[in-house]
């Protein structure tokens, strides 16, 4: 998936070149970080190296999450100047599922896991952790594929 996203990331940013600005460039950076982290999440299991797996997961999920947040600005700029793509409806359809799943993951998984770290008990991941990882992966793929397939270059 990470290797698959590299040309698509380049395509989206080529399509947005007139509206990128600083936030678009930051988004591009984070999405490239995600493209590097995603393969390592699959290649390096927690049994092989827990630390490397967690770092790769942070790169993958954090990269796509921050990339999504920073990409919103150039997309909004295009809407405001009256470009054909995107529309507010497309942004809503693509961003809302990922935002909802991300917030649920933070609340259900992130807060309890961080609480265990703060108390010195280590990273006590709830049993449902893997389910939410897959939900995040598919919601991120849905968001990114939606951006790529709805993208209309100038």
TORKE-44086 format. One record per atom (N, C-alpha, C, O): x, y, z negated; residue number from 1. Coordinates in nm, 2 decimals, padded with zeros to 4 digits, m for minus. Layout:
BEGIN
- X|Y|Z|NUM
...
This chain:
BEGIN
- 00.08|m00.12|00.00|1
- 00.00|00.00|00.00|1
- 00.09|00.13|00.00|1
- 00.06|00.22|00.07|1
- 00.20|00.13|m00.08|2
- 00.28|00.24|m00.08|2
- 00.34|00.27|00.05|2
- 00.35|00.39|00.09|2
- 00.39|00.17|00.12|3
- 00.45|00.19|00.25|3
- 00.34|00.23|00.35|3
- 00.37|00.32|00.44|3
- 00.23|00.18|00.34|4
- 00.11|00.21|00.43|4
- 00.08|00.36|00.41|4
- 00.04|00.42|00.51|4
- 00.09|00.41|00.29|5
- 00.05|00.55|00.26|5
- 00.14|00.66|00.32|5
- 00.10|00.77|00.34|5
- 00.27|00.62|00.34|6
- 00.37|00.72|00.38|6
- 00.33|00.79|00.51|6
- 00.32|00.91|00.52|6
- 00.30|00.71|00.62|7
- 00.27|00.78|00.75|7
- 00.13|00.86|00.73|7
- 00.12|00.96|00.80|7
- 00.04|00.80|00.65|8
- m00.09|00.87|00.64|8
- m00.07|01.00|00.56|8
- m00.14|01.10|00.59|8
- 00.02|01.00|00.46|9
- 00.05|01.12|00.39|9
- 00.11|01.23|00.48|9
- 00.07|01.34|00.48|9
- 00.20|01.19|00.56|10
- 00.26|01.28|00.66|10
- 00.16|01.33|00.75|10
- 00.16|01.45|00.79|10
- 00.07|01.25|00.80|11
- m00.04|01.29|00.89|11
- m00.13|01.40|00.82|11
- m00.16|01.50|00.89|11
- m00.17|01.37|00.70|12
- m00.26|01.46|00.63|12
- m00.19|01.60|00.61|12
- m00.25|01.70|00.64|12
- m00.07|01.59|00.57|13
- 00.00|01.72|00.55|13
- 00.04|01.79|00.68|13
- 00.05|01.92|00.68|13
- 00.06|01.72|00.79|14
- 00.07|01.78|00.92|14
- m00.06|01.85|00.96|14
- m00.06|01.96|01.02|14
- m00.17|01.79|00.93|15
- m00.30|01.84|00.96|15
- m00.33|01.97|00.88|15
- m00.41|02.05|00.92|15
- m00.27|01.97|00.76|16
- m00.30|02.09|00.67|16
- m00.19|02.19|00.67|16
- m00.19|02.29|00.59|16
- m00.10|02.18|00.76|17
- 00.02|02.27|00.76|17
- m00.01|02.42|00.75|17
- 00.07|02.49|00.68|17
- m00.12|02.46|00.81|18
- m00.15|02.61|00.80|18
- m00.20|02.65|00.67|18
- m00.20|02.77|00.64|18
- m00.24|02.56|00.58|19
- m00.30|02.59|00.45|19
- m00.23|02.53|00.34|19
- m00.28|02.54|00.22|19
- m00.11|02.47|00.36|20
- m00.04|02.40|00.25|20
- m00.01|02.49|00.13|20
- m00.06|02.47|00.02|20
- 00.07|02.59|00.15|21
- 00.11|02.68|00.04|21
- 00.19|02.60|m00.07|21
- 00.22|02.48|m00.04|21
- 00.21|02.66|m00.18|22
- 00.29|02.59|m00.29|22
- 00.22|02.46|m00.34|22
- 00.28|02.36|m00.36|22
- 00.09|02.47|m00.36|23
- 00.02|02.36|m00.42|23
- 00.02|02.24|m00.32|23
- 00.03|02.13|m00.37|23
- 00.01|02.27|m00.19|24
- 00.01|02.16|m00.10|24
- 00.15|02.09|m00.09|24
- 00.16|01.97|m00.08|24
- 00.25|02.17|m00.11|25
- 00.39|02.11|m00.11|25
- 00.41|02.03|m00.24|25
- 00.47|01.92|m00.23|25
- 00.36|02.08|m00.35|26
- 00.36|02.00|m00.47|26
- 00.29|01.87|m00.46|26
- 00.33|01.77|m00.51|26
- 00.17|01.88|m00.40|27
- 00.09|01.76|m00.38|27
- 00.16|01.66|m00.29|27
- 00.16|01.54|m00.32|27
- 00.23|01.70|m00.18|28
- 00.30|01.62|m00.10|28
- 00.41|01.55|m00.18|28
- 00.44|01.43|m00.16|28
- 00.48|01.62|m00.26|29
- 00.59|01.56|m00.35|29
- 00.53|01.45|m00.43|29
- 00.59|01.34|m00.44|29
- 00.42|01.48|m00.50|30
- 00.37|01.38|m00.59|30
- 00.31|01.25|m00.52|30
- 00.33|01.14|m00.56|30
- 00.25|01.28|m00.40|31
- 00.21|01.16|m00.32|31
- 00.32|01.08|m00.27|31
- 00.31|00.96|m00.26|31
- 00.43|01.14|m00.24|32
- 00.55|01.06|m00.20|32
- 00.61|00.98|m00.32|32
- 00.65|00.87|m00.30|32
- 00.61|01.04|m00.44|33
- 00.65|00.97|m00.56|33
- 00.56|00.85|m00.58|33
- 00.60|00.74|m00.61|33
- 00.43|00.87|m00.55|34
- 00.33|00.75|m00.56|34
- 00.37|00.64|m00.46|34
- 00.36|00.53|m00.49|34
- 00.40|00.69|m00.34|35
- 00.44|00.59|m00.24|35
- 00.56|00.51|m00.28|35
- 00.57|00.39|m00.23|35
- 00.65|00.56|m00.36|36
- 00.76|00.49|m00.40|36
- 00.72|00.40|m00.52|36
- 00.77|00.28|m00.53|36
- 00.64|00.45|m00.61|37
- 00.60|00.37|m00.73|37
- 00.51|00.25|m00.70|37
- 00.52|00.15|m00.77|37
- 00.42|00.27|m00.61|38
- 00.32|00.16|m00.58|38
- 00.38|00.03|m00.55|38
- 00.34|m00.07|m00.61|38
- 00.48|00.02|m00.46|39
- 00.53|m00.12|m00.44|39
- 00.60|m00.18|m00.56|39
- 00.59|m00.30|m00.58|39
- 00.66|m00.10|m00.64|40
- 00.73|m00.15|m00.76|40
- 00.63|m00.20|m00.87|40
- 00.67|m00.29|m00.94|40
- 00.51|m00.15|m00.87|41
- 00.41|m00.20|m00.96|41
- 00.38|m00.34|m00.93|41
- 00.36|m00.43|m01.02|41
- 00.37|m00.37|m00.80|42
- 00.34|m00.51|m00.76|42
- 00.46|m00.60|m00.76|42
- 00.45|m00.72|m00.79|42
- 00.58|m00.55|m00.73|43
- 00.70|m00.63|m00.72|43
- 00.75|m00.66|m00.86|43
- 00.79|m00.78|m00.89|43
- 00.75|m00.57|m00.95|44
- 00.80|m00.58|m01.09|44
- 00.69|m00.60|m01.19|44
- 00.62|m00.51|m01.22|44
- 00.66|m00.73|m01.22|45
- 00.56|m00.75|m01.32|45
- 00.60|m00.72|m01.46|45
- 00.72|m00.70|m01.48|45
- 00.51|m00.71|m01.55|46
- 00.54|m00.68|m01.69|46
- 00.62|m00.79|m01.75|46
- 00.70|m00.77|m01.84|46
- 00.61|m00.92|m01.70|47
- 00.69|m01.03|m01.75|47
- 00.84|m01.01|m01.71|47
- 00.93|m01.05|m01.78|47
- 00.86|m00.96|m01.59|48
- 00.99|m00.94|m01.54|48
- 01.06|m00.82|m01.61|48
- 01.18|m00.84|m01.66|48
- 01.00|m00.71|m01.61|49
- 01.06|m00.59|m01.68|49
- 00.94|m00.50|m01.71|49
- 00.89|m00.42|m01.63|49
- 00.90|m00.50|m01.84|50
- 00.79|m00.42|m01.88|50
- 00.82|m00.27|m01.86|50
- 00.73|m00.20|m01.82|50
- 00.94|m00.23|m01.90|51
- 00.97|m00.08|m01.88|51
- 00.97|m00.04|m01.74|51
- 00.91|00.07|m01.71|51
- 01.03|m00.11|m01.65|52
- 01.03|m00.07|m01.51|52
- 00.88|m00.07|m01.45|52
- 00.84|00.02|m01.38|52
- 00.80|m00.17|m01.49|53
- 00.66|m00.18|m01.45|53
- 00.59|m00.05|m01.50|53
- 00.51|00.00|m01.42|53
- 00.60|m00.01|m01.62|54
- 00.53|00.10|m01.67|54
- 00.58|00.23|m01.60|54
- 00.50|00.32|m01.57|54
- 00.71|00.24|m01.58|55
- 00.76|00.36|m01.51|55
- 00.70|00.36|m01.36|55
- 00.66|00.47|m01.32|55
- 00.70|00.25|m01.30|56
- 00.64|00.24|m01.16|56
- 00.49|00.28|m01.16|56
- 00.45|00.35|m01.08|56
- 00.42|00.23|m01.27|57
- 00.28|00.26|m01.28|57
- 00.26|00.41|m01.30|57
- 00.17|00.47|m01.24|57
- 00.34|00.47|m01.38|58
- 00.33|00.61|m01.41|58
- 00.36|00.69|m01.28|58
- 00.29|00.79|m01.25|58
- 00.46|00.64|m01.20|59
- 00.49|00.71|m01.07|59
- 00.37|00.69|m00.97|59
- 00.33|00.78|m00.91|59
- 00.31|00.57|m00.97|60
- 00.20|00.54|m00.88|60
- 00.07|00.62|m00.92|60
- 00.02|00.69|m00.84|60
- 00.03|00.59|m01.04|61
- m00.10|00.65|m01.08|61
- m00.08|00.80|m01.10|61
- m00.17|00.88|m01.07|61
- 00.03|00.84|m01.17|62
- 00.05|00.98|m01.19|62
- 00.07|01.06|m01.06|62
- 00.02|01.17|m01.04|62
- 00.14|01.00|m00.97|63
- 00.17|01.06|m00.84|63
- 00.04|01.08|m00.76|63
- 00.02|01.19|m00.71|63
- m00.04|00.98|m00.75|64
- m00.17|01.00|m00.68|64
- m00.26|01.10|m00.75|64
- m00.33|01.18|m00.69|64
- m00.27|01.08|m00.89|65
- m00.35|01.17|m00.96|65
- m00.31|01.32|m00.95|65
- m00.40|01.40|m00.92|65
- m00.19|01.34|m00.97|66
- m00.14|01.48|m00.96|66
- m00.14|01.53|m00.81|66
- m00.17|01.65|m00.78|66
- m00.11|01.44|m00.72|67
- m00.12|01.47|m00.58|67
- m00.27|01.51|m00.54|67
- m00.29|01.61|m00.47|67
- m00.36|01.44|m00.59|68
- m00.50|01.47|m00.57|68
- m00.54|01.61|m00.62|68
- m00.60|01.69|m00.56|68
- m00.50|01.63|m00.75|69
- m00.53|01.76|m00.81|69
- m00.47|01.88|m00.73|69
- m00.54|01.97|m00.70|69
- m00.34|01.87|m00.69|70
- m00.28|01.98|m00.62|70
- m00.33|01.98|m00.47|70
- m00.32|02.09|m00.41|70
- m00.38|01.87|m00.41|71
- m00.43|01.88|m00.28|71
- m00.56|01.95|m00.27|71
- m00.60|02.00|m00.16|71
- m00.63|01.96|m00.38|72
- m00.76|02.02|m00.38|72
- m00.75|02.17|m00.33|72
- m00.84|02.22|m00.26|72
- m00.64|02.24|m00.37|73
- m00.62|02.38|m00.34|73
- m00.62|02.40|m00.19|73
- m00.69|02.49|m00.14|73
- m00.53|02.33|m00.11|74
- m00.53|02.35|00.03|74
- m00.66|02.32|00.10|74
- m00.70|02.38|00.20|74
- m00.72|02.21|00.05|75
- m00.85|02.17|00.11|75
- m00.96|02.28|00.08|75
- m01.04|02.31|00.17|75
- m00.96|02.33|m00.04|76
- m01.05|02.44|m00.07|76
- m01.02|02.56|00.02|76
- m01.11|02.63|00.06|76
- m00.89|02.59|00.04|77
- m00.86|02.71|00.12|77
- m00.91|02.69|00.26|77
- m00.95|02.79|00.32|77
- m00.90|02.57|00.31|78
- m00.96|02.55|00.45|78
- m01.11|02.57|00.46|78
- m01.16|02.63|00.55|78
- m01.18|02.52|00.35|79
- m01.32|02.54|00.35|79
- m01.35|02.69|00.35|79
- m01.44|02.74|00.42|79
- m01.28|02.77|00.26|80
- m01.31|02.91|00.25|80
- m01.28|02.99|00.38|80
- m01.34|03.09|00.40|80
- m01.19|02.94|00.46|81
- m01.16|03.02|00.58|81
- m01.24|02.97|00.70|81
- m01.23|03.02|00.81|81
- m01.33|02.87|00.67|82
- m01.43|02.83|00.77|82
- m01.38|02.72|00.87|82
- m01.43|02.71|00.98|82
- m01.27|02.65|00.83|83
- m01.22|02.54|00.92|83
- m01.33|02.43|00.93|83
- m01.42|02.42|00.85|83
- m01.32|02.36|01.04|84
- m01.42|02.25|01.07|84
- m01.41|02.14|00.96|84
- m01.51|02.07|00.93|84
- m01.29|02.12|00.91|85
- m01.27|02.01|00.81|85
- m01.19|02.07|00.70|85
- m01.10|02.15|00.72|85
- m01.21|02.03|00.57|86
- m01.32|01.94|00.52|86
- m01.44|02.03|00.49|86
- m01.44|02.15|00.51|86
- m01.55|01.96|00.44|87
- m01.66|02.03|00.40|87
- m01.67|02.00|00.25|87
- m01.61|01.91|00.19|87
- m01.75|02.08|00.18|88
- m01.77|02.06|00.03|88
- m01.83|01.92|00.01|88
- m01.79|01.86|m00.09|88
- m01.92|01.87|00.09|89
- m01.98|01.74|00.08|89
- m01.87|01.63|00.08|89
- m01.87|01.54|00.00|89
- m01.78|01.64|00.18|90
- m01.67|01.54|00.19|90
- m01.59|01.54|00.06|90
- m01.55|01.44|00.01|90
- m01.55|01.67|00.02|91
- m01.47|01.67|m00.11|91
- m01.54|01.61|m00.23|91
- m01.48|01.54|m00.30|91
- m01.66|01.64|m00.24|92
- m01.74|01.59|m00.35|92
- m01.75|01.44|m00.35|92
- m01.72|01.37|m00.45|92
- m01.78|01.38|m00.23|93
- m01.79|01.24|m00.21|93
- m01.65|01.17|m00.24|93
- m01.65|01.06|m00.29|93
- m01.54|01.23|m00.20|94
- m01.41|01.17|m00.22|94
- m01.35|01.19|m00.36|94
- m01.28|01.10|m00.41|94
- m01.37|01.31|m00.42|95
- m01.30|01.34|m00.54|95
- m01.38|01.29|m00.67|95
- m01.32|01.24|m00.76|95
- m01.51|01.29|m00.67|96
- m01.59|01.26|m00.79|96
- m01.57|01.12|m00.84|96
- m01.54|01.10|m00.96|96
- m01.57|01.01|m00.75|97
- m01.55|00.88|m00.80|97
- m01.41|00.86|m00.87|97
- m01.40|00.80|m00.98|97
- m01.31|00.92|m00.81|98
- m01.17|00.91|m00.87|98
- m01.16|00.99|m01.00|98
- m01.10|00.94|m01.09|98
- m01.22|01.10|m01.00|99
- m01.22|01.18|m01.13|99
- m01.30|01.11|m01.24|99
- m01.25|01.10|m01.35|99
- m01.41|01.05|m01.21|100
- m01.49|00.98|m01.31|100
- m01.41|00.86|m01.36|100
- m01.40|00.83|m01.48|100
- m01.36|00.78|m01.27|101
- m01.28|00.66|m01.31|101
- m01.15|00.70|m01.39|101
- m01.12|00.63|m01.49|101
- m01.09|00.80|m01.35|102
- m00.97|00.85|m01.42|102
- m01.00|00.89|m01.56|102
- m00.93|00.86|m01.65|102
- m01.11|00.97|m01.58|103
- m01.15|01.01|m01.71|103
- m01.19|00.89|m01.80|103
- m01.16|00.89|m01.92|103
- m01.26|00.80|m01.74|104
- m01.30|00.68|m01.82|104
- m01.18|00.60|m01.86|104
- m01.17|00.55|m01.97|104
- m01.08|00.59|m01.77|105
- m00.96|00.52|m01.80|105
- m00.88|00.59|m01.92|105
- m00.83|00.52|m02.01|105
- m00.88|00.72|m01.91|106
- m00.81|00.80|m02.02|106
- m00.88|00.77|m02.15|106
- m00.81|00.75|m02.25|106
- m01.01|00.78|m02.15|107
- m01.09|00.77|m02.27|107
- m01.08|00.62|m02.33|107
- m01.06|00.60|m02.45|107
- m01.11|00.52|m02.24|108
- m01.12|00.39|m02.29|108
- m00.98|00.32|m02.31|108
- m00.96|00.24|m02.40|108
- m00.88|00.35|m02.22|109
- m00.75|00.29|m02.23|109
- m00.64|00.38|m02.28|109
- m00.57|00.34|m02.37|109
- m00.63|00.50|m02.23|110
- m00.52|00.59|m02.26|110
- m00.52|00.63|m02.40|110
- m00.41|00.62|m02.47|110
- m00.63|00.67|m02.46|111
- m00.63|00.72|m02.59|111
- m00.60|00.61|m02.69|111
- m00.51|00.63|m02.78|111
- m00.66|00.49|m02.69|112
- m00.62|00.39|m02.78|112
- m00.48|00.34|m02.76|112
- m00.41|00.32|m02.86|112
- m00.43|00.34|m02.64|113
- m00.29|00.30|m02.62|113
- m00.19|00.40|m02.68|113
- m00.09|00.36|m02.74|113
- m00.22|00.53|m02.66|114
- m00.13|00.63|m02.71|114
- m00.14|00.64|m02.86|114
- m00.04|00.67|m02.93|114
- m00.26|00.61|m02.92|115
- m00.27|00.60|m03.06|115
- m00.18|00.50|m03.12|115
- m00.12|00.52|m03.23|115
- m00.17|00.38|m03.06|116
- m00.08|00.28|m03.10|116
- 00.06|00.32|m03.10|116
- 00.14|00.29|m03.18|116
- 00.10|00.39|m02.99|117
- 00.24|00.44|m02.98|117
- 00.27|00.54|m03.09|117
- 00.38|00.53|m03.15|117
- 00.18|00.63|m03.11|118
- 00.20|00.73|m03.22|118
- 00.21|00.67|m03.35|118
- 00.29|00.71|m03.43|118
- 00.13|00.57|m03.38|119
- 00.14|00.50|m03.51|119
- 00.26|00.41|m03.52|119
- 00.29|00.35|m03.63|119
- 00.34|00.39|m03.41|120
- 00.46|00.31|m03.41|120
- 00.43|00.16|m03.39|120
- 00.52|00.08|m03.42|120
- 00.31|00.13|m03.34|121
- 00.27|m00.01|m03.32|121
- 00.31|m00.06|m03.18|121
- 00.28|m00.17|m03.15|121
- 00.36|00.03|m03.10|122
- 00.39|m00.01|m02.96|122
- 00.27|00.02|m02.87|122
- 00.17|00.08|m02.92|122
- 00.28|m00.02|m02.75|123
- 00.17|00.01|m02.65|123
- 00.07|m00.10|m02.66|123
- 00.08|m00.21|m02.59|123
- m00.03|m00.09|m02.75|124
- m00.13|m00.19|m02.76|124
- m00.24|m00.17|m02.66|124
- m00.34|m00.09|m02.68|124
- m00.23|m00.23|m02.55|125
- m00.32|m00.22|m02.44|125
- m00.45|m00.30|m02.47|125
- m00.44|m00.42|m02.50|125
- m00.56|m00.24|m02.45|126
- m00.69|m00.32|m02.47|126
- m00.70|m00.42|m02.36|126
- m00.63|m00.41|m02.26|126
- m00.77|m00.53|m02.39|127
- m00.79|m00.64|m02.30|127
- m00.84|m00.59|m02.16|127
- m00.81|m00.66|m02.06|127
- m00.91|m00.49|m02.15|128
- m00.98|m00.44|m02.03|128
- m00.88|m00.36|m01.94|128
- m00.92|m00.31|m01.84|128
- m00.75|m00.34|m01.99|129
- m00.65|m00.26|m01.92|129
- m00.64|m00.30|m01.77|129
- m00.65|m00.21|m01.69|129
- m00.63|m00.42|m01.74|130
- m00.61|m00.47|m01.60|130
- m00.73|m00.43|m01.51|130
- m00.72|m00.39|m01.40|130
- m00.85|m00.45|m01.57|131
- m00.97|m00.41|m01.49|131
- m00.97|m00.26|m01.45|131
- m01.00|m00.23|m01.34|131
- m00.93|m00.18|m01.55|132
- m00.92|m00.03|m01.52|132
- m00.81|00.00|m01.42|132
- m00.82|00.09|m01.34|132
- m00.70|m00.07|m01.43|133
- m00.59|m00.05|m01.33|133
- m00.64|m00.08|m01.19|133
- m00.62|00.00|m01.10|133
- m00.72|m00.19|m01.17|134
- m00.77|m00.22|m01.04|134
- m00.88|m00.12|m01.00|134
- m00.88|m00.08|m00.88|134
- m00.96|m00.07|m01.09|135
- m01.06|00.03|m01.06|135
- m00.98|00.16|m01.01|135
- m01.03|00.22|m00.91|135
- m00.88|00.19|m01.08|136
- m00.80|00.31|m01.04|136
- m00.74|00.29|m00.90|136
- m00.74|00.38|m00.81|136
- m00.68|00.17|m00.88|137
- m00.62|00.15|m00.75|137
- m00.72|00.16|m00.64|137
- m00.70|00.23|m00.54|137
- m00.84|00.10|m00.65|138
- m00.94|00.10|m00.55|138
- m01.00|00.24|m00.53|138
- m01.03|00.28|m00.42|138
- m01.02|00.31|m00.64|139
- m01.07|00.45|m00.63|139
- m00.97|00.54|m00.56|139
- m01.01|00.63|m00.49|139
- m00.84|00.52|m00.59|140
- m00.74|00.60|m00.53|140
- m00.73|00.57|m00.38|140
- m00.71|00.66|m00.30|140
- m00.74|00.44|m00.35|141
- m00.73|00.40|m00.21|141
- m00.86|00.46|m00.13|141
- m00.84|00.51|m00.02|141
- m00.97|00.45|m00.20|142
- m01.09|00.51|m00.14|142
- m01.07|00.66|m00.11|142
- m01.11|00.71|m00.01|142
- m01.02|00.73|m00.21|143
- m01.00|00.88|m00.20|143
- m00.90|00.91|m00.08|143
- m00.93|00.99|00.00|143
- m00.79|00.84|m00.08|144
- m00.69|00.87|00.01|144
- m00.73|00.83|00.16|144
- m00.71|00.90|00.25|144
- m00.79|00.71|00.17|145
- m00.84|00.67|00.30|145
- m00.95|00.76|00.35|145
- m00.96|00.80|00.47|145
- m01.04|00.81|00.26|146
- m01.14|00.91|00.29|146
- m01.08|01.04|00.35|146
- m01.13|01.10|00.44|146
- m00.97|01.09|00.28|147
- m00.91|01.21|00.33|147
- m00.84|01.18|00.46|147
- m00.86|01.27|00.55|147
- m00.78|01.07|00.48|148
- m00.71|01.04|00.61|148
- m00.82|01.03|00.72|148
- m00.80|01.09|00.83|148
- m00.92|00.95|00.70|149
- m01.02|00.92|00.81|149
- m01.11|01.04|00.84|149
- m01.16|01.05|00.95|149
- m01.13|01.13|00.74|150
- m01.21|01.25|00.77|150
- m01.12|01.36|00.82|150
- m01.18|01.47|00.86|150
- m00.99|01.35|00.82|151
- m00.90|01.46|00.85|151
- m00.91|01.49|01.00|151
- m00.90|01.40|01.09|151
- m00.92|01.62|01.03|152
- m00.92|01.67|01.16|152
- m00.81|01.77|01.18|152
- m00.83|01.88|01.13|152
- m00.70|01.74|01.25|153
- m00.60|01.84|01.26|153
- m00.64|01.95|01.35|153
- m00.73|01.94|01.43|153
- m00.57|02.07|01.33|154
- m00.60|02.18|01.41|154
- m00.54|02.17|01.54|154
- m00.55|02.26|01.62|154
